[in-house]
Amino acid sequence: MSIWARISQALAALAKGEALSSVFDRLRTPPERSVAFTIAVIALGAKMAKADGQVTRDEVSAFRQVFHIAPQDEAQAARVFNLARQDVAGFEEYAQKIRAMFDQTQGPLCDLLEGLFFIAMADGTYHPREDAFLARVGQIFGLSEAQFAAMRARFVPDAPPDPYSILGVAPGAPLAEARQAWKQLVRENHPDRLLARGLPQEAIKIAERRMHAINRAWEEISEKAA
């Protein structure tokens, strides 16, 4: 059964008038978590679209890049998006329920936030309201300021990305410390680890971009030290 068929089942289980956010109270274990992850990215993406006041074709295209939405599944994806936009519940309530759904485990929450960064940057601009939205979601997810800064540095080209920030170490940290951080990030972002965290296969593309940035950061640091 495709993930979109499983999403359809999850939405069909909603009682009449029940908010979309209630699905996060039910989908807590694999393989349901992959369904919940997809719904969460689309739902928070819809809330973020309201934050900057517009939904661009590029942002819609970003959803397709992450989730490979086939023509026959577009209506289902649009339904999730519209349910989230129309829901009176705020994005903070969504983020809190999503954090609880993943038992406050940071791995999948970081993956989800990176998916939102990917969508936010799809149109080539990073709106201040998007920044405030993502920073608040990061706070609710329990990410530190350093973690959020590292993630932002990988996605937002408003300044040359600092390789130390990308690896999550202090600027000018010893080479051994940077190397240890790099190796840990490589282990954590192995595709098998990501699938075990409940990501759908479609979302692995986000991790591929992350790994490129992580490896490039280590290359910059090691080359300077040579």
Backbone bond lengths (Angstrom), bond angles and torsions (degrees), N, CA, C in turn:
res aa  C-N    CA-C-N  psi(-1)  N-CA   C-N-CA  omega(-1)  CA-C   N-CA-C  phi
1 M - - - 1.461 - - 1.524 109.38 -
2 S 1.330 117.25 130.99 1.459 120.11 -179.25 1.521 110.38 -69.62
3 I 1.353 114.31 160.59 1.457 118.28 -179.98 1.520 111.22 -62.91
4 W 1.347 116.73 -30.24 1.463 119.45 -178.86 1.519 110.68 -73.37
5 A 1.322 117.46 -31.43 1.466 119.91 174.36 1.521 109.77 -67.39
6 R 1.333 116.41 -38.13 1.470 120.20 178.41 1.526 111.14 -69.41
7 I 1.327 116.42 -35.28 1.467 119.71 174.75 1.523 109.91 -63.65
8 S 1.333 116.22 -41.50 1.462 120.75 178.18 1.518 110.87 -58.41
9 Q 1.322 116.55 -41.68 1.460 120.60 178.21 1.530 110.88 -63.95
10 A 1.333 116.14 -42.54 1.466 120.14 -179.63 1.518 111.23 -62.71
11 L 1.328 117.01 -40.82 1.457 120.60 179.76 1.524 111.24 -71.15
12 A 1.340 116.00 -34.46 1.468 119.63 179.33 1.518 111.20 -65.55
13 A 1.352 116.40 -25.84 1.461 120.08 -178.98 1.526 112.78 -77.00
14 L 1.327 116.95 -11.05 1.460 119.33 178.19 1.522 110.42 -67.69
15 A 1.299 115.55 134.35 1.463 119.40 175.87 1.521 109.07 -70.88
16 K 1.323 116.03 157.91 1.457 120.75 -179.12 1.523 109.95 -57.59
17 G 1.326 115.56 126.39 1.453 120.98 179.42 1.517 114.34 82.03
18 E 1.343 117.81 -1.38 1.456 121.11 -179.26 1.527 109.89 -75.78
19 A 1.329 116.48 141.64 1.460 121.30 -177.20 1.524 111.20 -72.03
20 L 1.317 115.42 149.34 1.463 120.63 177.55 1.524 110.93 -58.18
21 S 1.323 117.29 -35.25 1.463 120.49 -176.08 1.524 112.96 -61.71
22 S 1.328 117.12 -17.66 1.468 119.38 -179.60 1.526 112.49 -68.73
23 V 1.354 117.61 -19.17 1.470 118.75 179.01 1.518 110.64 -64.72
24 F 1.342 117.74 -25.75 1.456 119.81 -177.79 1.520 111.93 -73.05
25 D 1.341 117.34 -15.86 1.458 120.72 175.84 1.521 111.25 -77.84
26 R 1.338 117.32 -14.76 1.461 121.46 -172.56 1.516 113.52 -108.99
27 L 1.332 116.62 -30.60 1.464 120.38 -172.09 1.524 109.89 -97.21
28 R 1.307 116.89 76.81 1.461 120.97 -171.73 1.524 115.07 -108.34
29 T 1.330 118.34 -11.65 1.458 119.67 -175.28 1.527 110.42 -128.32
30 P 1.366 116.95 150.68 1.458 119.01 174.59 1.524 109.56 -60.45
31 P 1.355 120.56 146.58 1.468 125.23 -0.60 1.524 113.99 -85.32
32 E 1.352 116.72 2.81 1.455 118.72 -178.08 1.527 112.21 -63.26
33 R 1.324 116.68 -26.63 1.460 119.07 -178.33 1.520 112.35 -62.58
34 S 1.331 117.99 -32.59 1.470 119.13 178.42 1.520 110.06 -65.62
35 V 1.335 116.28 -34.53 1.464 121.18 174.84 1.528 109.21 -66.16
36 A 1.325 115.54 -46.22 1.459 120.23 -178.88 1.525 111.16 -63.85
37 F 1.325 117.37 -38.57 1.466 120.74 179.24 1.522 110.35 -60.11
38 T 1.333 116.20 -46.98 1.466 120.08 -179.54 1.522 111.26 -62.73
39 I 1.338 116.17 -45.47 1.463 119.88 177.99 1.532 110.08 -61.29
40 A 1.333 116.69 -39.96 1.458 120.73 -176.94 1.521 111.72 -64.68
41 V 1.335 117.70 -43.74 1.464 120.28 179.80 1.523 110.44 -63.58
42 I 1.325 116.37 -44.77 1.465 119.52 -179.52 1.527 110.75 -66.46
43 A 1.331 116.40 -43.18 1.464 120.19 -177.22 1.525 111.62 -65.94
44 L 1.342 117.58 -47.30 1.457 119.29 178.51 1.524 110.64 -70.02
45 G 1.337 116.78 -30.58 1.462 119.47 174.51 1.517 111.50 -62.35
46 A 1.328 115.60 -37.70 1.464 120.13 177.44 1.521 110.92 -66.43
47 K 1.332 116.00 -40.67 1.464 119.58 177.48 1.527 110.40 -65.44
48 M 1.329 116.80 -38.15 1.462 120.54 178.71 1.525 110.83 -66.74
49 A 1.326 116.45 -36.45 1.461 119.96 177.89 1.523 110.51 -60.79
50 K 1.322 116.62 -35.40 1.459 119.96 176.70 1.531 110.78 -69.35
51 A 1.337 115.65 -29.10 1.468 119.60 -177.67 1.515 111.59 -65.05
52 D 1.366 116.80 -41.64 1.467 117.34 179.83 1.523 112.17 -94.53
53 G 1.335 116.76 1.78 1.447 121.03 170.62 1.502 116.85 85.03
54 Q 1.349 118.08 1.60 1.453 118.08 -178.72 1.525 110.47 -156.15
55 V 1.321 114.90 154.26 1.459 121.54 174.37 1.515 106.92 -117.41
56 T 1.330 116.96 115.84 1.454 120.46 -177.91 1.524 110.24 -93.96
57 R 1.328 115.06 162.85 1.461 119.81 176.27 1.517 110.66 -63.12
58 D 1.347 116.40 -32.33 1.458 119.71 179.20 1.524 110.99 -64.39
59 E 1.345 116.39 -39.18 1.458 119.38 179.01 1.519 110.55 -66.80
60 V 1.313 117.34 -40.12 1.463 120.68 176.00 1.517 109.54 -62.71
61 S 1.335 116.36 -40.90 1.460 120.58 178.28 1.515 111.40 -62.93
62 A 1.340 116.73 -34.36 1.470 120.01 179.24 1.520 111.00 -63.88
63 F 1.330 116.90 -38.82 1.462 119.72 174.76 1.525 110.02 -57.68
64 R 1.327 115.66 -43.20 1.468 119.85 -178.28 1.521 110.89 -65.59
65 Q 1.331 117.20 -36.86 1.457 119.96 179.33 1.520 111.51 -65.91
66 V 1.311 116.37 -39.49 1.459 120.01 -178.40 1.518 111.15 -73.56
67 F 1.330 116.29 -42.78 1.458 119.63 -170.35 1.523 115.62 -109.92
68 H 1.323 117.93 0.81 1.469 120.42 177.89 1.539 111.01 48.68
69 I 1.303 115.67 57.27 1.460 120.35 -176.41 1.524 109.68 -73.90
70 A 1.316 115.80 114.94 1.463 121.40 178.10 1.525 109.10 -75.18
71 P 1.338 117.20 155.80 1.466 119.81 -178.68 1.525 113.28 -51.84
72 Q 1.332 116.56 -39.05 1.468 119.19 -177.85 1.533 112.69 -72.22
73 D 1.345 116.81 -12.57 1.468 120.38 -178.84 1.526 112.94 -103.73
74 E 1.324 117.32 -4.27 1.463 120.45 -175.33 1.527 112.35 -61.09
75 A 1.319 116.39 -37.43 1.470 119.49 -178.83 1.524 110.64 -63.48
76 Q 1.329 116.86 -38.21 1.465 120.77 -179.85 1.524 111.02 -68.04
77 A 1.339 116.49 -42.47 1.461 120.08 177.50 1.530 110.43 -63.23
78 A 1.327 116.62 -42.32 1.460 120.85 178.88 1.518 111.11 -63.20
79 R 1.327 116.05 -34.57 1.472 119.54 179.54 1.524 110.68 -64.63
80 V 1.339 117.33 -44.32 1.459 120.59 177.98 1.527 109.82 -60.96
81 F 1.342 116.29 -45.82 1.460 121.64 -178.77 1.525 110.62 -59.10
82 N 1.323 116.58 -46.90 1.465 120.54 -176.65 1.526 112.12 -70.85
83 L 1.335 117.00 -36.57 1.467 119.55 176.76 1.525 110.66 -60.65
84 A 1.327 116.29 -41.28 1.465 119.94 -180.00 1.517 111.36 -68.66
85 R 1.324 116.94 -41.02 1.471 119.74 -179.61 1.523 111.75 -65.51
86 Q 1.334 116.02 -34.88 1.464 120.45 -175.91 1.526 112.90 -84.80
87 D 1.323 116.02 -18.64 1.457 120.09 -177.36 1.526 109.91 -64.91
88 V 1.325 116.26 133.59 1.465 119.79 -179.57 1.518 111.51 -72.59
89 A 1.320 117.77 -19.45 1.460 120.64 178.51 1.523 109.73 -62.74
90 G 1.326 116.75 140.78 1.447 121.11 179.64 1.518 112.52 -80.20
91 F 1.324 115.48 167.14 1.464 119.36 -178.14 1.522 111.96 -64.90
92 E 1.342 117.53 -27.83 1.460 119.55 -179.67 1.523 111.07 -65.56
93 E 1.329 116.89 -37.35 1.460 120.09 176.49 1.520 110.50 -65.00
94 Y 1.321 116.64 -40.78 1.468 120.57 176.51 1.530 110.24 -60.06
95 A 1.340 115.42 -48.50 1.466 119.77 -177.14 1.526 111.44 -62.11
96 Q 1.324 117.20 -39.20 1.460 120.47 179.49 1.521 111.61 -65.08
97 K 1.327 117.30 -41.08 1.461 120.56 179.14 1.527 110.99 -68.93
98 I 1.332 116.17 -36.28 1.463 119.56 178.64 1.530 110.03 -66.96
99 R 1.326 116.49 -40.27 1.475 119.02 177.18 1.520 110.56 -61.15
100 A 1.321 117.08 -43.19 1.462 120.58 178.68 1.527 111.28 -64.92
101 M 1.334 116.48 -36.78 1.460 120.81 -178.98 1.520 111.01 -60.71
102 F 1.338 116.46 -38.63 1.455 120.51 179.68 1.528 112.11 -92.65
103 D 1.336 116.53 17.72 1.464 121.74 176.10 1.526 112.06 54.12
104 Q 1.338 115.79 33.40 1.455 122.95 178.07 1.534 112.83 62.01
105 T 1.353 117.47 17.51 1.459 121.62 176.79 1.521 108.63 -75.09
106 Q 1.335 117.13 122.68 1.462 119.50 -169.21 1.520 114.13 -72.88
107 G 1.332 118.17 -27.54 1.462 119.81 -176.86 1.514 113.51 -51.80
108 P 1.343 118.30 -62.21 1.467 119.10 -179.23 1.516 113.33 -65.64
109 L 1.342 117.61 -28.31 1.463 119.62 178.60 1.532 110.73 -69.12
110 C 1.340 116.57 -38.06 1.469 119.71 174.73 1.527 110.43 -65.19
111 D 1.340 116.37 -41.21 1.461 120.28 177.87 1.522 110.74 -58.45
112 L 1.321 115.57 -43.05 1.459 120.65 -178.05 1.526 110.72 -66.25
113 L 1.327 116.09 -43.62 1.462 119.39 -179.55 1.529 110.67 -64.45
114 E 1.334 117.01 -36.03 1.459 119.22 177.19 1.523 110.74 -65.55
115 G 1.335 117.09 -35.35 1.455 119.69 175.21 1.517 111.38 -60.13
116 L 1.324 116.01 -37.80 1.465 120.12 178.46 1.528 111.17 -69.69
117 F 1.334 117.52 -37.89 1.463 120.27 174.77 1.527 110.41 -61.63
118 F 1.318 116.08 -42.32 1.465 121.33 179.37 1.527 110.15 -57.67
119 I 1.325 116.31 -43.68 1.463 121.33 -179.78 1.530 110.72 -70.51
120 A 1.333 116.92 -41.78 1.466 120.54 -178.79 1.520 111.62 -60.86
121 M 1.330 116.45 -35.38 1.467 120.43 -176.56 1.526 112.61 -90.35
122 A 1.317 117.86 1.54 1.470 121.00 -174.94 1.525 112.39 -61.82
123 D 1.331 117.19 -31.96 1.469 119.66 -178.57 1.527 112.31 -91.73
124 G 1.336 117.23 6.10 1.457 121.51 176.24 1.512 115.13 83.56
125 T 1.330 117.94 0.01 1.458 121.19 178.25 1.521 109.53 -127.02
126 Y 1.318 114.78 153.55 1.465 121.11 179.49 1.514 107.90 -124.30
127 H 1.319 115.56 101.02 1.461 122.02 -174.28 1.528 109.91 -73.64
128 P 1.347 118.08 141.40 1.466 120.32 178.01 1.532 112.94 -54.90
129 R 1.336 116.34 -33.85 1.468 118.25 178.73 1.526 111.07 -70.05
130 E 1.337 116.36 -32.11 1.461 119.56 175.19 1.525 109.87 -66.41
131 D 1.328 116.01 -39.60 1.461 119.98 178.76 1.525 110.63 -62.44
132 A 1.327 116.44 -45.33 1.466 120.24 179.24 1.527 110.68 -64.20
133 F 1.328 116.31 -40.34 1.467 121.61 178.47 1.522 110.24 -60.32
134 L 1.332 116.90 -51.22 1.461 120.72 -176.02 1.523 111.57 -68.10
135 A 1.325 116.93 -36.06 1.462 119.84 177.60 1.522 110.75 -63.40
136 R 1.324 116.53 -40.84 1.469 119.97 179.43 1.529 111.29 -68.48
137 V 1.330 116.59 -40.59 1.468 119.45 176.48 1.526 109.46 -61.29
138 G 1.333 116.70 -42.28 1.454 120.43 177.74 1.516 112.09 -59.67
139 Q 1.325 117.44 -40.80 1.464 121.15 177.79 1.523 110.56 -62.27
140 I 1.329 116.45 -46.10 1.471 120.56 -179.48 1.523 110.37 -63.23
141 F 1.333 116.64 -36.40 1.464 120.82 178.75 1.526 112.48 -72.07
142 G 1.323 116.92 -9.75 1.460 120.28 178.55 1.513 114.81 88.52
143 L 1.345 117.34 16.43 1.464 120.24 178.86 1.522 110.05 -79.18
144 S 1.316 115.70 144.33 1.457 120.60 176.27 1.523 109.77 -76.79
145 E 1.328 116.01 165.40 1.467 119.77 176.68 1.528 110.71 -60.71
146 A 1.335 116.78 -36.55 1.471 120.62 -179.93 1.526 110.64 -66.53
147 Q 1.327 117.16 -40.50 1.463 120.52 178.68 1.526 110.82 -63.75
148 F 1.329 115.60 -43.98 1.468 119.10 179.79 1.525 110.06 -65.27
149 A 1.337 117.01 -41.38 1.462 120.59 -179.81 1.526 110.85 -62.45
150 A 1.333 116.87 -39.52 1.463 120.56 178.87 1.524 110.84 -64.06
151 M 1.320 115.98 -41.73 1.462 120.36 179.43 1.526 110.14 -66.86
152 R 1.294 116.68 -44.12 1.469 121.31 -179.54 1.529 110.42 -61.13
153 A 1.348 115.97 -39.30 1.464 120.09 -178.54 1.526 111.75 -63.86
154 R 1.332 116.69 -27.97 1.461 119.81 -179.44 1.517 112.38 -77.07
155 F 1.329 116.71 -21.61 1.461 119.42 -172.38 1.516 114.56 -112.98
156 V 1.322 118.10 -35.74 1.465 120.94 -170.11 1.525 109.93 -99.69
157 P 1.344 117.30 114.27 1.467 120.45 -175.54 1.518 113.66 -87.74
158 D 1.334 117.90 44.01 1.462 118.83 -179.98 1.527 111.53 -85.75
159 A 1.324 115.62 -6.33 1.456 121.70 175.90 1.521 107.16 -160.42
160 P 1.345 117.10 156.09 1.459 118.21 177.53 1.521 110.13 -56.47
161 P 1.336 118.48 128.35 1.459 120.09 -177.30 1.519 111.98 -63.15
162 D 1.306 116.65 131.15 1.456 121.88 178.95 1.522 108.57 -81.90
163 P 1.343 119.26 118.07 1.465 120.25 -176.21 1.515 113.22 -61.58
164 Y 1.337 117.31 -31.61 1.461 119.88 178.86 1.524 110.86 -67.41
165 S 1.338 116.04 -40.37 1.468 119.83 178.23 1.522 110.61 -64.03
166 I 1.331 116.81 -39.52 1.455 120.54 -179.13 1.522 110.89 -62.69
167 L 1.338 116.55 -36.70 1.472 119.82 178.24 1.516 112.31 -84.26
168 G 1.333 116.95 -7.67 1.459 120.10 177.01 1.513 113.99 77.77
169 V 1.341 116.89 27.87 1.464 120.69 177.07 1.519 108.87 -119.25
170 A 1.321 116.15 164.27 1.459 120.66 -178.19 1.520 110.57 -68.92
171 P 1.340 117.63 145.85 1.473 120.10 177.35 1.525 111.16 -53.97
172 G 1.315 115.79 132.33 1.454 120.14 179.48 1.514 114.42 77.16
173 A 1.335 117.41 14.90 1.468 120.65 179.43 1.526 110.19 -59.26
174 P 1.334 118.18 151.65 1.467 120.55 178.45 1.527 111.47 -55.58
175 L 1.326 115.40 149.45 1.453 120.61 -177.28 1.529 111.23 -57.44
176 A 1.313 117.37 -39.55 1.467 120.63 -178.87 1.526 111.26 -62.99
177 E 1.333 116.31 -38.82 1.465 120.30 178.88 1.524 110.97 -67.73
178 A 1.340 116.03 -41.95 1.469 120.00 178.31 1.524 110.30 -64.09
179 R 1.322 116.61 -40.17 1.466 120.75 -179.53 1.526 110.41 -65.07
180 Q 1.319 116.54 -41.47 1.461 120.39 178.70 1.530 110.68 -63.12
181 A 1.336 116.69 -41.86 1.468 120.49 178.95 1.526 110.41 -64.15
182 W 1.336 115.95 -41.90 1.473 120.48 178.94 1.524 111.08 -61.27
183 K 1.326 117.63 -47.36 1.462 121.74 -179.03 1.528 111.02 -62.49
184 Q 1.342 116.44 -39.02 1.460 120.17 178.78 1.526 111.04 -65.11
185 L 1.329 117.04 -42.06 1.463 120.94 179.00 1.522 111.44 -65.74
186 V 1.322 117.07 -37.62 1.465 120.47 177.69 1.526 110.11 -63.27
187 R 1.330 116.76 -43.16 1.472 120.00 178.58 1.523 111.04 -63.29
188 E 1.334 115.72 -45.24 1.464 120.03 -176.65 1.518 112.62 -65.84
189 N 1.320 117.18 -25.61 1.459 120.29 -174.55 1.526 113.29 -104.91
190 H 1.324 116.28 16.60 1.462 119.79 173.93 1.528 108.53 -64.66
191 P 1.341 118.97 139.74 1.474 120.66 -178.36 1.517 114.46 -52.35
192 D 1.335 118.14 -36.91 1.468 120.02 179.25 1.523 111.17 -63.91
193 R 1.345 115.92 -38.84 1.462 119.98 177.58 1.523 110.78 -64.51
194 L 1.330 115.89 -40.74 1.458 120.31 -177.85 1.525 111.12 -66.38
195 L 1.328 117.07 -41.83 1.464 120.31 178.25 1.516 110.18 -64.71
196 A 1.338 116.81 -36.73 1.462 120.39 179.06 1.524 111.55 -66.88
197 R 1.338 116.56 -25.34 1.463 120.19 179.02 1.519 112.26 -79.19
198 G 1.330 116.55 -4.69 1.456 118.99 176.97 1.503 114.96 99.96
199 L 1.341 117.54 11.57 1.466 118.76 177.28 1.518 110.09 -75.79
200 P 1.318 117.23 141.39 1.463 118.95 171.12 1.515 109.28 -70.16
201 Q 1.317 116.60 153.52 1.452 121.27 -178.74 1.526 111.46 -54.12
202 E 1.337 115.69 -35.29 1.466 119.81 -177.37 1.525 112.79 -61.51
203 A 1.326 117.08 -28.51 1.461 120.01 -174.80 1.523 113.38 -82.95
204 I 1.327 117.88 -3.00 1.455 120.52 -179.33 1.528 111.07 -64.12
205 K 1.339 118.01 -23.35 1.469 120.18 178.48 1.523 111.59 -60.36
206 I 1.303 116.82 -32.19 1.462 119.89 177.26 1.521 109.05 -62.04
207 A 1.335 116.19 -43.33 1.455 121.23 -178.76 1.526 111.38 -66.66
208 E 1.319 117.73 -32.13 1.460 120.37 178.91 1.535 110.27 -62.30
209 R 1.326 116.17 -41.65 1.465 119.89 177.73 1.528 109.94 -65.73
210 R 1.318 116.79 -40.24 1.461 121.58 179.41 1.534 110.47 -61.37
211 M 1.337 116.63 -45.22 1.455 120.49 -178.77 1.523 111.47 -63.44
212 H 1.318 117.01 -36.80 1.468 120.23 177.33 1.523 110.10 -60.65
213 A 1.331 116.93 -44.66 1.464 121.19 -179.29 1.522 111.00 -66.79
214 I 1.328 117.09 -40.47 1.465 121.54 -179.76 1.531 110.37 -63.71
215 N 1.318 116.83 -46.70 1.464 120.36 -179.18 1.525 111.59 -66.57
216 R 1.329 116.05 -38.16 1.465 119.75 178.63 1.528 110.16 -65.53
217 A 1.332 117.68 -39.21 1.467 120.94 178.93 1.528 110.54 -61.74
218 W 1.321 116.95 -44.34 1.461 120.08 179.07 1.528 110.65 -64.72
219 E 1.300 117.93 -38.99 1.461 121.10 179.00 1.528 110.38 -61.35
220 E 1.346 116.69 -43.10 1.467 120.31 -179.84 1.522 110.58 -62.44
221 I 1.335 116.04 -45.42 1.468 120.01 -177.64 1.523 110.76 -66.08
222 S 1.320 117.31 -45.17 1.467 120.24 -177.50 1.522 111.64 -68.69
223 E 1.339 117.60 -34.42 1.464 120.50 178.76 1.533 111.04 -66.96
224 K 1.341 116.88 -38.22 1.465 120.19 178.37 1.520 112.00 -66.69
225 A 1.362 114.88 -31.76 1.456 119.71 -178.24 1.518 113.03 -80.28
226 A 1.330 116.56 -16.44 1.486 120.72 -176.17 1.529 111.01 -70.32
